[in-house]
Structure formats: C-alpha cells, structure tokens
Amino acid sequence: MKKIALTDLLSIEEYNAQRPAIRQSMMDHKQTRRLPLGDNASIHFEDYMVMRYQVLELIRAEKIRGTEDLEGELEAYNPLIPDGKNLKATFMLEFPDEGERRERLGQLIGIETQVSIQIDGFAAVYPIANEDLERSTDEKTSAVHFLRFEFSDEMIAAAKAGAKWVVRSEHINYQVAVDPVPEMIRESLLRDFD
C-alpha cells in the first residue's frame, strides 16, 4: 500500500480551503473502517487515507511548515499504514463512565493479544500488539492499543475470493464475536492487501 510522501500533503492554507470536503470524505471512509466489537470495544483499521488525514489535521493544529518537521511526522505515521500483507488497527475499549472504565480496564489486562481475525478455512490470526511501547501494567490495561495482524498469501487469496471473516475477542472477561464481518467493512479491508 502507498505510503504518504511530502508531495501528498497540502499547505495549511490549501488544506483549510479544502478541509470541509476532505472531512466529509473521511467521515464516509471511516464508516467502512470501524468495526464495533461488542458494546465496549471497537477496532479502527488504519490506511493511507486515514493517516494522511491525521497528518493534515496535525499540520493544521500544530502549524507545522518545515520540511524536516513534516518528514518527522511522516516517519511517525507511515508505519501505521498496512504494507499489503497485514492489517493495522487501533483497538479501543470504550467505557464512558470513569469509575466503570477504571474497574473494567483492571479486568481486561492482556485483551490486546486476545483479539483475532479469522478468514474462513484458516486458523485465527492474533495481533502483534503495541510495538511502539507497552500499554498495560499489572494493575490495568490501556483503553487504546495498536495492533498489527499478519496474513499468509493463502489467507489473502481466500479473502479476495470472498471467504467470510470473523473477528473475536477471546478474553475471559470480554468474549464477543462479529460473525461475519459486514461486507462493507470486509470490502474496504481487502484494499489493504493490494
């Protein structure tokens, strides 16, 4: 999958002029990239469009202009774009009440390694979680985790041929499955394998 280059970015002025249209397009796109996993979790699958949008928003908010600073942001965001053999995602645990959130995050330690994606006919794929830094302690897990799911060529071929996908959380305190993954999301994720 394509990575973000400096030439893919806009100046702050250009972005401000185009921002309403870009935001609407991104809201539509993200609907095909967000998978609710039960009532209290969701997986947000990252791609070139999502990361480019985040970089443009960061440039606008932080007023970043220098080539060196822009290249630094690309170094941080480009690794979050899938490379054709994987899916990359932000996994979020969502408990609106602060007290409940604190209690539940203490009960869900290790959940980030117990989320899986299974393509029909193959074993489930479990993620490589939080490669940048550890997000859990002995007392609680984080509400946000970064996941990378690696797939074999055979799995990708089956997915492209129309195989059903199932996403699960197998944590003892949060067991849920999305079976099958909705077609709109599956079709969007298939583009990550190009």
Backbone bond lengths (Angstrom), bond angles and torsions (degrees), N, CA, C in turn:
res aa  C-N    CA-C-N  psi(-1)  N-CA   C-N-CA  omega(-1)  CA-C   N-CA-C  phi
1 M - - - 1.456 - - 1.523 108.85 -
2 K 1.284 115.57 144.98 1.465 123.14 -178.93 1.533 110.82 -60.37
3 K 1.334 114.96 140.28 1.458 121.71 173.48 1.525 108.66 -99.04
4 I 1.325 116.84 162.68 1.464 121.62 -178.94 1.525 109.00 -79.29
5 A 1.318 116.19 130.37 1.466 122.42 175.55 1.530 108.44 -111.04
6 L 1.313 116.20 161.66 1.464 120.08 177.84 1.524 111.41 -55.33
7 T 1.329 116.71 -35.27 1.463 120.35 -179.05 1.530 112.71 -70.27
8 D 1.341 117.79 -12.59 1.468 121.48 177.57 1.531 112.23 -85.04
9 L 1.317 116.26 -8.44 1.460 120.43 -177.20 1.521 110.79 -92.29
10 L 1.306 115.16 163.47 1.463 122.16 178.49 1.523 108.55 -117.78
11 S 1.304 116.04 155.43 1.459 118.73 172.00 1.528 107.66 -67.49
12 I 1.305 116.74 163.05 1.463 120.83 178.65 1.523 109.96 -57.87
13 E 1.331 117.14 -40.90 1.461 121.42 -178.98 1.533 111.21 -66.24
14 E 1.332 116.42 -44.43 1.472 120.16 178.46 1.524 110.70 -63.37
15 Y 1.337 115.09 -42.29 1.463 119.03 -179.04 1.529 110.84 -65.65
16 N 1.317 117.42 -43.84 1.468 119.79 178.67 1.527 111.19 -57.69
17 A 1.339 117.10 -38.81 1.467 120.87 179.94 1.530 111.65 -67.69
18 Q 1.329 116.99 -33.76 1.464 121.19 -176.33 1.529 113.65 -100.12
19 R 1.323 116.58 -4.55 1.463 121.15 -170.86 1.534 114.05 -56.24
20 P 1.330 121.75 -44.70 1.470 119.21 -179.33 1.535 112.66 -57.73
21 A 1.306 117.35 -43.67 1.471 120.48 179.88 1.528 110.82 -69.16
22 I 1.322 117.03 -40.56 1.466 120.75 179.55 1.528 109.86 -65.14
23 R 1.326 116.78 -42.81 1.478 120.27 179.33 1.528 111.25 -61.08
24 Q 1.331 117.24 -44.44 1.461 120.06 -179.68 1.530 110.75 -63.34
25 S 1.302 115.56 -44.21 1.466 120.37 177.65 1.528 110.99 -59.96
26 M 1.334 115.87 -41.07 1.460 120.07 -179.65 1.523 111.42 -68.92
27 M 1.317 118.68 -38.53 1.465 120.81 177.50 1.523 110.16 -61.52
28 D 1.318 117.12 -41.56 1.465 121.35 177.81 1.530 110.47 -64.55
29 H 1.324 116.05 -44.16 1.463 121.13 -178.85 1.529 111.10 -63.96
30 K 1.325 116.91 -43.40 1.470 120.01 -177.34 1.528 112.49 -63.71
31 Q 1.329 117.46 -25.41 1.470 119.28 176.45 1.519 111.16 -62.59
32 T 1.309 117.13 -26.81 1.462 120.87 179.02 1.523 111.62 -90.80
33 R 1.341 117.34 1.72 1.468 121.82 -175.52 1.527 112.34 -121.35
34 R 1.336 118.04 -1.06 1.468 121.38 -178.80 1.517 109.16 -111.05
35 L 1.344 115.15 125.02 1.459 121.04 -179.78 1.523 108.94 -118.32
36 P 1.347 118.37 108.90 1.463 119.48 173.87 1.531 108.75 -64.48
37 L 1.310 116.42 136.96 1.457 122.54 178.19 1.526 106.82 -122.11
38 G 1.324 115.10 86.42 1.454 120.18 -173.58 1.516 110.59 76.34
39 D 1.331 115.30 -164.85 1.466 120.85 -175.82 1.526 114.07 -82.56
40 N 1.335 116.95 -18.60 1.460 118.77 -170.38 1.516 114.98 -127.99
41 A 1.319 117.06 19.23 1.467 119.55 177.88 1.519 109.20 -149.21
42 S 1.320 114.85 155.52 1.460 120.20 174.37 1.514 108.51 -151.73
43 I 1.329 113.97 154.54 1.454 121.13 176.95 1.528 106.66 -116.94
44 H 1.321 115.51 124.94 1.458 122.46 178.62 1.527 107.03 -108.93
45 F 1.323 117.00 107.77 1.459 121.67 -177.19 1.527 109.68 -81.42
46 E 1.324 114.98 128.58 1.463 121.86 -176.52 1.525 110.24 -89.11
47 D 1.319 117.06 153.89 1.455 122.80 173.07 1.528 108.93 -158.18
48 Y 1.327 115.87 -177.19 1.462 121.24 -178.50 1.531 111.53 -55.34
49 M 1.337 117.57 -47.93 1.470 120.45 -176.39 1.530 111.76 -61.82
50 V 1.326 116.31 -43.78 1.469 120.37 -178.93 1.524 110.57 -65.59
51 M 1.326 116.66 -44.68 1.467 119.97 -178.41 1.530 111.26 -68.21
52 R 1.328 117.69 -39.83 1.478 120.06 177.66 1.529 109.64 -60.76
53 Y 1.324 116.17 -43.78 1.465 120.17 178.61 1.532 110.53 -60.62
54 Q 1.334 116.70 -44.21 1.463 118.93 -179.46 1.523 111.29 -63.70
55 V 1.324 116.90 -39.11 1.464 119.98 177.78 1.526 110.14 -65.36
56 L 1.328 117.85 -43.80 1.469 120.47 178.69 1.529 111.29 -61.40
57 E 1.314 117.21 -41.10 1.471 120.41 177.89 1.528 110.66 -65.15
58 L 1.322 116.53 -39.31 1.463 120.34 178.97 1.531 110.73 -65.71
59 I 1.328 116.09 -44.20 1.468 120.36 177.81 1.527 110.02 -57.59
60 R 1.315 116.04 -43.72 1.473 121.03 -179.34 1.529 110.85 -65.33
61 A 1.333 116.87 -47.64 1.471 121.05 -176.28 1.524 112.39 -68.31
62 E 1.341 115.75 -41.10 1.465 120.41 -175.89 1.534 112.74 -93.35
63 K 1.359 115.80 -3.28 1.464 121.48 -178.72 1.538 111.61 55.06
64 I 1.332 115.09 47.69 1.463 121.56 -179.23 1.526 109.02 -81.43
65 R 1.328 116.60 129.95 1.465 120.15 -177.31 1.530 113.41 -131.52
66 G 1.295 119.51 -32.12 1.463 121.33 -173.34 1.520 112.92 -72.73
67 T 1.335 116.04 143.46 1.469 121.30 -178.84 1.520 111.19 -56.88
68 E 1.321 117.51 -43.10 1.464 120.80 -179.26 1.528 111.26 -61.77
69 D 1.328 117.21 -43.21 1.470 120.62 178.63 1.522 111.04 -66.71
70 L 1.332 116.63 -39.52 1.469 120.39 178.71 1.524 110.54 -65.01
71 E 1.327 117.15 -41.99 1.462 120.34 178.17 1.527 110.71 -63.19
72 G 1.324 117.08 -35.08 1.464 120.81 176.63 1.522 112.06 -62.60
73 E 1.328 115.82 -39.95 1.471 119.35 177.98 1.528 110.84 -67.31
74 L 1.323 116.90 -39.31 1.467 119.98 178.38 1.520 110.83 -64.67
75 E 1.333 117.05 -36.85 1.469 120.44 176.39 1.520 111.03 -62.37
76 A 1.316 117.22 -33.37 1.465 121.15 -179.59 1.529 111.96 -78.69
77 Y 1.333 117.75 -37.96 1.466 120.96 -172.80 1.528 114.35 -92.91
78 N 1.324 118.83 -31.15 1.466 119.88 -177.84 1.531 113.82 -59.89
79 P 1.334 120.39 -35.17 1.468 119.00 178.00 1.538 113.69 -63.80
80 L 1.328 117.54 -15.21 1.466 120.71 179.73 1.531 112.37 -85.20
81 I 1.335 117.03 -2.73 1.461 121.67 178.85 1.528 108.63 -91.14
82 P 1.332 118.61 130.89 1.471 120.56 179.34 1.532 111.15 -57.25
83 D 1.341 115.65 153.39 1.463 119.35 -176.91 1.523 114.25 -110.38
84 G 1.342 117.66 13.63 1.452 120.75 176.94 1.514 114.05 105.20
85 K 1.327 117.32 -18.45 1.471 121.88 179.38 1.523 111.67 -119.25
86 N 1.329 116.17 2.92 1.458 118.50 -175.36 1.526 111.08 -145.27
87 L 1.320 113.61 170.06 1.454 122.59 169.26 1.517 106.29 -118.99
88 K 1.327 116.30 139.46 1.460 121.00 177.83 1.513 107.36 -120.57
89 A 1.337 115.39 138.66 1.458 118.93 -171.12 1.518 111.86 -149.10
90 T 1.325 113.82 156.75 1.457 122.47 168.72 1.524 106.27 -104.29
91 F 1.320 116.39 122.40 1.458 123.12 179.42 1.521 107.39 -101.58
92 M 1.336 116.41 124.07 1.461 120.52 -175.16 1.522 111.01 -121.62
93 L 1.317 115.47 130.82 1.464 122.24 171.95 1.515 106.87 -97.29
94 E 1.337 115.84 127.60 1.458 120.92 -168.34 1.521 111.11 -124.18
95 F 1.324 115.09 101.61 1.460 122.30 175.34 1.526 106.80 -125.68
96 P 1.343 118.30 103.59 1.465 120.96 -174.47 1.534 114.10 -60.79
97 D 1.329 118.17 -36.49 1.458 121.17 -179.01 1.527 109.99 -78.80
98 E 1.327 117.22 125.09 1.460 121.32 -174.62 1.528 112.76 -60.40
99 G 1.307 117.75 -41.70 1.463 120.75 179.42 1.523 111.89 -64.42
100 E 1.331 115.90 -45.87 1.460 119.72 177.99 1.530 110.13 -63.82
101 R 1.325 116.96 -40.43 1.466 120.82 -179.75 1.525 110.28 -59.49
102 R 1.322 116.89 -47.54 1.462 121.04 -179.29 1.534 110.44 -59.70
103 E 1.330 116.17 -44.69 1.472 120.52 -179.92 1.526 111.48 -65.28
104 R 1.321 116.69 -47.28 1.476 120.68 -176.06 1.535 111.97 -68.92
105 L 1.330 118.17 -37.12 1.461 119.46 177.87 1.530 110.96 -64.42
106 G 1.320 116.65 -28.23 1.462 120.81 174.05 1.521 112.38 -71.56
107 Q 1.317 117.34 -24.94 1.468 122.07 -179.82 1.525 112.70 -90.59
108 L 1.316 117.97 -9.29 1.465 120.81 -172.13 1.534 113.76 -114.37
109 I 1.319 116.80 24.11 1.465 120.60 178.36 1.530 109.27 -57.38
110 G 1.318 116.09 129.83 1.458 121.50 178.16 1.518 114.97 89.71
111 I 1.318 118.25 -1.47 1.473 120.35 -177.21 1.525 112.10 -58.58
112 E 1.326 117.12 -31.51 1.465 120.18 -175.37 1.536 113.00 -62.20
113 T 1.320 118.02 -22.81 1.468 120.50 178.24 1.529 111.79 -96.86
114 Q 1.323 117.22 -0.24 1.458 121.01 -177.28 1.525 112.86 -114.05
115 V 1.326 115.64 19.04 1.460 122.27 172.08 1.523 105.43 -98.19
116 S 1.310 117.32 135.07 1.471 118.80 -178.24 1.523 111.36 -135.67
117 I 1.335 113.99 157.68 1.459 122.34 171.94 1.522 106.31 -122.02
118 Q 1.313 115.96 126.52 1.458 120.18 179.40 1.521 110.32 -121.25
119 I 1.315 115.26 124.72 1.457 122.05 173.45 1.514 106.70 -94.02
120 D 1.322 116.84 129.62 1.457 122.47 -173.64 1.528 111.63 -48.58
121 G 1.340 114.94 129.33 1.458 120.92 179.09 1.516 113.80 96.00
122 F 1.337 117.79 -4.04 1.463 121.78 -177.34 1.525 110.37 -130.09
123 A 1.330 114.73 161.98 1.462 120.01 175.42 1.528 109.55 -66.43
124 A 1.315 115.92 153.88 1.462 121.41 177.42 1.530 109.80 -64.05
125 V 1.333 115.44 146.17 1.461 122.65 176.71 1.531 107.28 -104.45
126 Y 1.334 115.62 124.43 1.459 122.05 177.51 1.521 108.68 -102.21
127 P 1.324 117.18 150.79 1.467 119.23 -172.00 1.518 114.82 -83.01
128 I 1.303 113.34 157.98 1.453 121.76 160.96 1.522 103.29 -88.90
129 A 1.312 116.86 119.51 1.469 120.83 -170.11 1.525 111.74 -108.50
130 N 1.321 114.35 140.73 1.470 122.61 168.98 1.521 112.95 51.52
131 E 1.319 116.28 56.28 1.460 120.07 -178.48 1.521 112.51 -65.49
132 D 1.331 116.79 -24.52 1.461 119.66 -176.36 1.525 112.90 -80.74
133 L 1.332 117.80 -36.89 1.458 121.25 177.99 1.522 109.83 -167.03
134 E 1.324 115.64 156.85 1.460 121.34 179.38 1.525 108.78 -71.95
135 R 1.333 115.76 134.58 1.461 119.79 -177.28 1.525 112.96 -117.08
136 S 1.311 117.38 5.58 1.464 120.51 178.12 1.519 109.55 -123.17
137 T 1.314 114.91 153.95 1.459 121.49 173.98 1.526 107.59 -123.02
138 D 1.313 117.02 -176.90 1.467 120.45 176.49 1.523 111.36 -70.53
139 E 1.338 116.84 -17.60 1.464 120.82 -176.98 1.527 113.87 -96.30
140 K 1.347 115.97 -30.80 1.472 117.62 -176.77 1.522 110.76 -161.88
141 T 1.319 114.27 162.03 1.454 120.18 171.89 1.524 108.51 -97.78
142 S 1.297 116.41 167.57 1.459 121.68 176.64 1.525 109.45 -82.38
143 A 1.306 116.75 158.42 1.467 121.03 175.11 1.528 110.96 -79.75
144 V 1.342 117.53 -12.77 1.462 121.77 -178.03 1.528 109.51 -131.95
145 H 1.339 115.79 130.62 1.466 122.34 177.66 1.522 108.97 -133.74
146 F 1.332 116.01 149.51 1.456 121.74 176.83 1.522 108.40 -108.91
147 L 1.336 116.46 125.80 1.455 122.42 -172.58 1.526 111.44 -121.64
148 R 1.341 114.91 145.50 1.462 121.38 173.42 1.528 107.22 -129.25
149 F 1.334 116.25 121.31 1.455 123.30 179.09 1.528 108.33 -105.99
150 E 1.331 118.15 121.29 1.461 123.29 -179.09 1.525 110.24 -100.06
151 F 1.347 117.69 134.69 1.458 122.92 -176.81 1.525 110.71 -122.71
152 S 1.338 115.47 146.82 1.468 120.58 176.18 1.529 109.22 -78.92
153 D 1.324 115.13 163.66 1.471 120.31 177.12 1.526 110.84 -58.83
154 E 1.329 116.59 -37.46 1.466 120.67 -179.59 1.527 111.33 -66.50
155 M 1.314 116.74 -40.41 1.472 120.62 177.47 1.523 110.46 -63.56
156 I 1.320 115.85 -43.56 1.464 120.35 -179.47 1.520 110.47 -63.94
157 A 1.330 116.92 -42.37 1.466 120.72 178.82 1.524 110.35 -61.54
158 A 1.332 117.44 -42.56 1.468 120.88 178.71 1.525 110.68 -64.78
159 A 1.327 116.62 -41.70 1.466 120.51 179.20 1.522 110.21 -61.45
160 K 1.334 116.15 -43.86 1.471 120.23 179.67 1.522 111.89 -67.20
161 A 1.342 116.38 -25.91 1.469 120.94 179.62 1.529 112.05 -83.52
162 G 1.341 116.62 -1.15 1.462 119.72 174.87 1.508 116.11 107.22
163 A 1.330 118.57 8.79 1.459 120.77 179.33 1.535 110.90 -59.13
164 K 1.304 115.20 144.98 1.466 122.73 178.15 1.529 109.44 -69.91
165 W 1.331 116.00 148.12 1.464 122.50 175.49 1.531 109.09 -116.49
166 V 1.328 115.23 145.58 1.464 121.76 173.27 1.531 107.29 -129.66
167 V 1.325 116.42 134.88 1.461 121.46 174.72 1.518 106.98 -116.07
168 R 1.345 115.47 132.95 1.464 120.30 -177.04 1.530 111.47 -132.25
169 S 1.322 114.24 152.51 1.458 121.96 160.92 1.518 105.04 -112.14
170 E 1.324 116.28 123.43 1.463 121.05 -176.25 1.525 112.23 -107.27
171 H 1.324 117.57 8.10 1.466 120.41 179.95 1.521 109.19 -60.80
172 I 1.301 117.17 138.49 1.471 121.54 -176.38 1.522 112.08 -55.88
173 N 1.328 117.74 -30.52 1.462 121.15 -179.24 1.527 113.96 -99.93
174 Y 1.339 116.49 6.49 1.468 119.30 177.34 1.527 107.79 -157.57
175 Q 1.326 115.15 84.03 1.458 120.67 -178.70 1.521 109.11 -107.73
176 V 1.331 114.09 119.85 1.459 120.51 -177.93 1.524 108.43 -156.72
177 A 1.318 116.22 151.70 1.462 120.33 176.82 1.520 109.80 -136.35
178 V 1.316 115.60 144.03 1.464 122.21 169.73 1.528 104.70 -107.56
179 D 1.320 115.87 105.52 1.470 122.35 -171.94 1.519 110.23 -138.18
180 P 1.326 116.09 105.17 1.457 130.02 -0.05 1.527 111.24 -90.49
181 V 1.339 115.00 165.79 1.466 120.38 171.67 1.526 107.06 -62.91
182 P 1.334 118.00 132.66 1.468 120.37 -179.33 1.531 112.60 -54.77
183 E 1.316 115.19 143.44 1.463 122.08 -175.73 1.524 112.51 -55.95
184 M 1.323 118.35 -41.72 1.460 121.82 -178.71 1.533 110.66 -58.88
185 I 1.337 116.79 -40.71 1.467 121.17 -179.94 1.523 109.83 -74.50
186 R 1.315 117.29 -44.08 1.467 121.01 179.43 1.530 110.78 -57.83
187 E 1.324 116.84 -44.41 1.471 120.75 179.84 1.532 111.28 -63.31
188 S 1.309 116.98 -39.54 1.456 120.64 178.17 1.521 110.57 -64.93
189 L 1.332 117.28 -43.69 1.462 121.41 -177.88 1.521 111.98 -69.13
190 L 1.306 118.14 -29.16 1.466 120.88 177.68 1.526 111.34 -58.91
191 R 1.319 117.57 -30.78 1.467 120.82 179.59 1.537 111.15 -65.67
192 D 1.326 116.85 -21.97 1.463 120.08 178.31 1.525 112.17 -70.23
193 F 1.328 116.95 -14.50 1.467 120.86 -179.85 1.534 112.44 -93.45
194 D 1.311 117.24 8.07 1.477 119.57 178.36 1.512 111.61 -91.43
